Amino acid sequence: MIRLEDLSLTIGKAEILRRVSLDIAPGRVTGLVGESGSGKSMTALSIMRLLPRESRVSGRIILDDSNILEKSERQMCALRGNRIGMIFQEPMTALNPVKTIGDQVMETLLIHTGHSPAEAREIAREKLARVGLPEDRFPLTRYPHELSGGQRQRVCIAMAIALSPELLIADEPTTALDVTTQAQILDLLRELVREEGMSLLLITHDLAVVAGMADHVAVMQKGEIVEQGATEPLFRAMRHPYTKALFEASSHAPARRPTATGEAILTVSKAVRDYALPRTRLIGPAPVFRAVRSVSFTLNKGESLGLVGESGCGKSTLARAILGLEPLQAGEIRAFGQPMGPGFPTRLKAGIQVVFQDPYGSFNPRWKVARLVAEPFHLMGTRPDDWRARVARALEDVGIGGDAMERYIHEFSGGQRQRIAIARALILKPEIIVLDEAVSALDVSVRAQVLDLLADLQAEYGLAYLFISHDLSVVRAITDRVLVMKAGEIVEEGATEAVFSAPAHPYTQALIEAAPAIPAEWKVHEHGQAPVV
């Protein structure tokens, strides 16, 4: 349907793409995989001609025997959305927050067709229903912030398929979604390819997603396609070392030494967290939404405890309560033998630190790394004289050189930023670190490095981790025990391997079944043993 021939891209003095050649067949799914920075998204943006002004492109992108790179901007405007649609990674930034979902799907139709507003609204209604957002449950008058992440991604898909394009480009469409929502989105894309006959270019760093979706796979490294072919034969052969390294990283489990003791340092007893909802009547109590329902568990010193569940199940709400950021309506949280609350001693607060999902969003971009990592000293009300030496030591502990202290956070990659976030959490020498989706946005190789780092730090300092994630493979690799949360309740708990090997609750079984996996028989080691994936 589209052919890339020797596509090269330079931005300023940086060479981004090097002689990329790829055929995207009609009615088929083509997977493009690689690490962050390998050039996957820039390949897609080159097809869409959405490149920065300083870019220089050579080669050819053939559509209907014509070169897209030679088309005018007016011709490209007629092409985008009409024949080539694109779904971006982060739906909240791709959608307009001040326009309703109905208006945003209609916009494509009104720009590219002669439909009246009434006709466009009817088509928008059909497309939203097609992607699982029927009007009786999701009115066209809703705004993006009123939807969950998976629902917003469905709106983006409805916009992209509004004109039934011949090619749909999906750039990391499921990276930030939980396993069940991811499975639903992937099933939807698979159905669209089958029923609409469109081509799909699926860009991802998750090999398991590609294994279950793609007919053809291209592996990209440093702007070059190093290996490509039909999916199953490529996975079985894996001739290039980079492809093999990606495969090994996707199932990587860090070497961990048992550090857990029987000493409880965090106890949650029948915790309840309610949120007030808008009033629907003038008289009577305000309605409430119960996000956390009588949750109880214990975290022991040196232990890794996993907390898994779908988006909206209450994981992050519970984490905020543990950190003292939100009050409980009932129950109690005790840390280091003291009840958490307004009178919790400042010296003990330093013992619980947190690493968030988005490291860039949790840092002040105007500060240098030295000040960012030392920020907890300021919040504790005291900064030691040797604070710079402590910052340098924390950075060295996470594998970042001391010269990083004088640089800004935007100068680092995503994996390096997450390491700096971990350094900031370590600076006060805590006993507990809460990791809230700390590796979900990282590609497989960087994720493997960060998991190794966390295992090493735990062994060295005896840290206890509360590891919150929707990525079941990560939780299985890094935790001793696991809690499964659904609708604010813990529905199953136990030793990690026991729960994953023989889940008792139907919800846990559904989560494990929804997780994508590379078929074990697709890759056999030299000694004839299939890897555990």
N, C-alpha and C positions, 0 to 999 in steps of 0.2 A: 504494500500500500504506500509506504514511504521508504526510500532508500537513502542512507547516509554514505557518502563516498569521500574518504580522506578528509573528514571534517576536522579542521584545526581552529583553535580559538586562543587568542592572546589578549589579555587585558593589561594595559600599560606595558610593563616589561615582563609580566608573569605569563608563562605558557600554561594554559589551562587544559586544553584538549590537543591531542597529537594524533592526527591521521586516523580518526575514528570512522570505521566502516561497519554498517549494521543494516540489515534488511528487516523491516517490520511487516510481517505478512498480513493480508486481510483476514479478518475473522479469527485471529489467533492472539494469544497472550505472549508477549515478549518480556522477559524479566531482565532488568539491568541492576546488577548488584555490585557492591563495593563499600569501602569505608567512607566516612565523612571526609570530604575534600578530594575524593577520587575523580570528580567531574561528572557524576550522574545527573545532578540537577542542572548543571550548565549545558549538558547535552540536550535536555528537555527544553530549556530556555532558548537554545539555539534554534530548535525546530519551530518554536513559537515566535522567534525573532524578538525576544524580550530581554535584550542584552544592554549593558551600560554603554554610554557614549564612547568610552575609551577603547571599546573592544574592536578587534580586527578578526574577521572570520574568513577562512579559505576552505576550499573543497566544494562539495555539492550536496544539497538535500533535495532529492528528486521526488516530486509529486505531479502526476499526470504529465510526465515527460518535460516538466519545467522545473527550474531551479528556484526553490523558495528564497534562497539568499539574494536572488536578483529581482525579487518583487518589490514594488513600492510599498510605502507604509499604508496607503489607501487599500491596496490589494491585500495586504496582510490583515487589515482590520476586517475585511470581508471574509477572510479565511478563518481567523480565530473565532472560536465559539460555534461557527457554522460547520466547518469540516474537521477542525481539530479542537477538541475540548481538553481542559486541564483541571485536575484536582490537586490542590496544594496541601502541604503537610499540616499546617496549623489553620483549621477552619475559622477560628475566631478572628484571625488577622485577615483572612481572605474574604470574610463577609463584612458588609457595611453595618455597623452597630446601630445606626439611626434609621434603617429601612427595614420593613417587615420582610419575612421570608418569602411571602407571595410576590411582593414588588421586586425582589432581587431575582427570582426565577423569571418573572415577566420581562425584566429588563433586556435579557438576551433576545427574547422573541420580538420585542418592539423595535430593537435596533436592526435586526437582520431580516425581518419579514414584514409583510404588509398587514399583519393581523391588527384588528382593532383591540383596544384595551380589554374589552369583554372577552374576546376570543383568546387573547393572551392569558387572561386570568384563568380561563377554563383549562387551557393546556398546562399552565403552571400547577393547577389543582391535580390534574392527571399525573404529571411527572412527580410531584411530591408524594402522591399516593403510591406511585410505582416504586419509589425508594423506601417505602414503609412509613410514610408520614401522612396518613389519611386525614382529611379535613375535620372529621368529627372528633378526632383526638388532638390534632395539631392544626388549629385554624391558621389561615394564611396571614392573619393579622399579628401573629406572634413575632417577637424580635429574637435575634440570635442568643442574647443572654438568658432567655427563658428556656433554652434547650440544653441538653447535656452534650458532652463532646461528641459522642457517637451520632446524636441527632443532628448536630451542626454539620458533621461530615456528610450526612445524608443530604442535607440541603445543598452543599457544594456539589455533590454528585448530580442532583436534580438540575442544577444550573448548567453543569457541564454537558448533560445529555439532552437538554431542552430541545435542541435542533437535530437530534440524532446524528452526531458527528461520525465521520468514518474512522477517526482515530481518537482515542481517549488516553491521555497521559495522566497517570496517577503517581504523584511524587510523595513517597512515604505516607500513604493515606491512612495507615493504621498504627503508626509508631507509638502514639500517646494513648491508644485505646486499650481497655482491658480485654482479656482473651475472648470472652463471649461476644462482646461488641465487635471485636476484630473479626471473629468468625462470621458474624452477620454481614459485615461490610464486604468481606471477601466473597461470600456466597452471592451477594447482590451484584458485585462486579462480574462474577463468573456468569450469572444469569443474563446480564446485559450483553455480554459478548456473544452468548449463545443465541439470544432472542433477537437482538438488534443487528447482529452480524458485523459489529464494529471491531476494530483492532484495539488492543490494550497494551500500552507500554507501562509496565509496572516497575517503578523505581523503589528499591528497598535495600536495607543492609541485612535483612533477616532471610537467611537461606531457607529456613523452614517454610516461610510464606511462599517463596519462589518455587520450592519443591512441590507444593500443593496446587499452585496456580498456573505456572508458566508452561508453554509448549517449547519455547526456545529461551535460552539463557545466555547473557553476555556478562562477563566478569570484568570490571573496570578497576584499574590501579593507576594512580598518578596521571590521569588524563588519557590513558590508553586502554583499549580492550585487549586483555592478555589471553583470554580464552572464551570461546563461545561455541554453542552447539545445541542440539536437542537436549531437553532437561535431563531425562534419566541417563542417557549415555554419558553426558558431561559429569553428572554426580558420581557415576560408577567409575569413570576413568580419572578425572581430576589430574590432568597432566601438569598444570602449572603450579609451582610452589605456593603462589599467593592464594589460589583457590583452595588448596589443601589447608593453608593457614586459617583462612576464613572458616572452613568447615570445623577445624579443631577448636577454634575460638567460640563457635556457636554452641558447643556442648561442653565448654570448659568448666571444670569444678576445681576451685583452689585447694591446695593441700592444707588442711586444717589440723591443728593439734587441739585436743580437748582442753579447755580452760575453765569450763563451768564448775562452780561449787554449789553446794546446797544452801548457800546463804542468800536469802531474798533481799534485794536492794530496791525493788519497785513492786508494789502491790496495788492492784486495782480491784476494788470491792463494790460490786453492784452499781457501777457507774451509769448514770442516766444524764443525757444531754438533750434538752428541748430547745426548739426555735419557735418564736412566735410567728404566726402566719397573718396575712392581711385579714382584717375583719370582713365578714360577709353579712353581718347583721348589726343593727345598732345596739341592741340589748343582749346581754349574756357574755360569757367569758370569751376571750379571744382564742381562736383555734391554735393549736400547736402541732409542730411536726417533731416526732421523737426520732432523733438521728442515732442515738446510742441507747440501747435498751438493756439495762441491768447486766453490764459486762463485768466479768471478774477474771483475773489472771495474775500470775506472778512471774517476774523476771528475776533470775538469779544472777549473782555476780559472775562475770566472765562468760555468760551464755548468749547465744544468738537466737532470738525469738522472731519468727516470721509472722506477719499479719497479712493475709491475702483476701481478696474479694473483688467484686466488680466495682466500677466507679459508682459513687453514691451510696455505698454500703455503710459508710460511717468510719472508715479507717483514718482518714486525715482529721476528722472531727475528734476522734479519740486521742490522736496524737497531740492536737492542740490543747486538749484538756490535761494531758500528762505534762506538757511543757508549761502549764499554768497560764496559757493564753486565753482560755475560755473557762467559765465556771460550770460546775455540775449542778443539776437540779436535785440529784439524790446520789447516794453512794459516797465513796471516799477513795482518794488516791494518796498513798503513802510512799515517800521516797527516803531512803536512808533512815527509816524509823520515824520520820516526821510527817504529819499530814500536810499535803500540798494545799496552799491557800495564801491569802494576803500576808500572813505572818511567817511564811516559810523563810528560814534564814538565808541571807544573801550568799554566805559562804557555801551553802549546800546547793544553791541554784547553779553554781559553777559546775557541779557534778553531773548535770544533764545538759547536753548540747544537741544540736540538730543539724542535719544536712538536707537541704531541700532539693526538689526535682530539677529546678532551673537555676543553675549557679549564677548565670548572668543577671537574672532578675533579682537575686538576693544580695547583689553587691552594688555599691554606689559607684557608677562608672567614672566619677570625677576624682576618686581617690586612688592612690597607688596601692600596690599589693601590700606593702609594709603596714600601712594604716588599716587596710581591710582586715588583714589577719589579726592585728592587734586590737580590733574593735571590741572584743569581749572584755578586755582590761578596762576600757572606758565605761562599759555598761556595769561592771562590778564596782565602779567607783574608785579604783586604784590602778596605777600603772607602774610596774616595777622599773627600777633604773636600768636593768638589763633587758628591757623589753625587745630591743632589736635582735639581741642574741637569741632570745626565745622564739621570735618569729622566724629567724633563719633556721633554727633547729626544727621547728614544726614543718617548714617547707622542705627541708632535707628528709624528714621522716616520710613525706608523701612523694618523694622523688622529684621535687622541683628545686632547682639550684637557688642559692642565696641571691644571685644577681637579679632574680625575678622581683625582688622587693621594690625596685625603682621603676617598675613597668606598670602599665594600666591593664585592667582586666580584659579589655577588648583585644589585647595583643596576644591572647592565648586561645588555644583550641578548646572545644567543649570538654574533652577529657581532662585537659590541664586545669580548666576552671573548676571542675568537680574536685580535683586534687587539692586546689587552693581552698575550696569550701571545707574539705575534710581537715586541712591544716588549721583553719579558723576554729573548727570544732575541737581540735586537739589542744589548742593553745592554753586552755585553763586546766589541762590534765583531768578530764572528766572520767567518771566511771561508767556512765551511760551515754550512748549516742543513738538518737532517733534518726533513722535514715528513711525519709519519706519519698519513695520513688526515686532514689538517688542515682540509679543507673538506667532508668527506663528510656531516656532520650539519647543514650550513647550507642554507637555502633558496636558490633560484636567483639572486635579486637580490643577496643578501648575499654569496653565493659569487662572483659576478661582481666585486663591489667588492674582495673579499679577493684575487682573482687579479690585478686591476689593481694593487693595493698591492704584491703580491709582485714583479710585473714592474718597477714603479717602483723598489723597493728594490734589486733586482738591478742595474738600470742605474746607480743612484746609487753603490752601494758595491761593485759587482763580486762579489756573493755567488755561491757555488755551491750549488745545491739538489739534494738527493736527495729526490725527490717520490714518496712511497709512496701508492698509491691503488688502489681497485678501480673508480673512475669513469673510464672510458676517455676520455670527452669532455674532462674536466679535464686529464688527462695529455696529450692531443693539443694542447690549447690552450697549455700552459705549459712544455713540455719540448723540448729539442733532440734528445736521444736517449732511447730507451726499452729497458728490459730486461723480458722476459716470463718470469715464474717459475712453475713447476709442480712440485709435490711436492719442493721444496727445490732444484731445478735451474733454471738459466737455459736456456730452450729456444729463445729467439730474441732477438736484439738488433740495433739499427741506428738510423739516423736516424728520428725519430718519424713524420714524414709518409710515409716509404717503408714502414715496417712497417705503418702503418694502411691505407695505400692498397693494398698488395700483400702481405698476410701470408703467410709461407711455411710456418709450422708449423701443423698442424691445430688445436692448442690455441689459438693466437692467433686463427685463423679462427673458432673456436667462441666465444671471448670477444667478438669484434666482432659476430658475428651475434646473440649474446644481448642485447647492449645495446639498450635501447628507443630508438626514434627517431621523431620526428614526420615523417610523409611530406612530402617536399619540395614536392610539388605542391599540398599543402593551403594553402600560403601563398605568394603571389607579390607581390614588391615592386612599387611604382608603375611602375618602369621595365621590368617584365616578367621580372625575373630571380628565379628561385627561390632561397631562402637555402640555405646549406650547413648541415645539421643533424647 
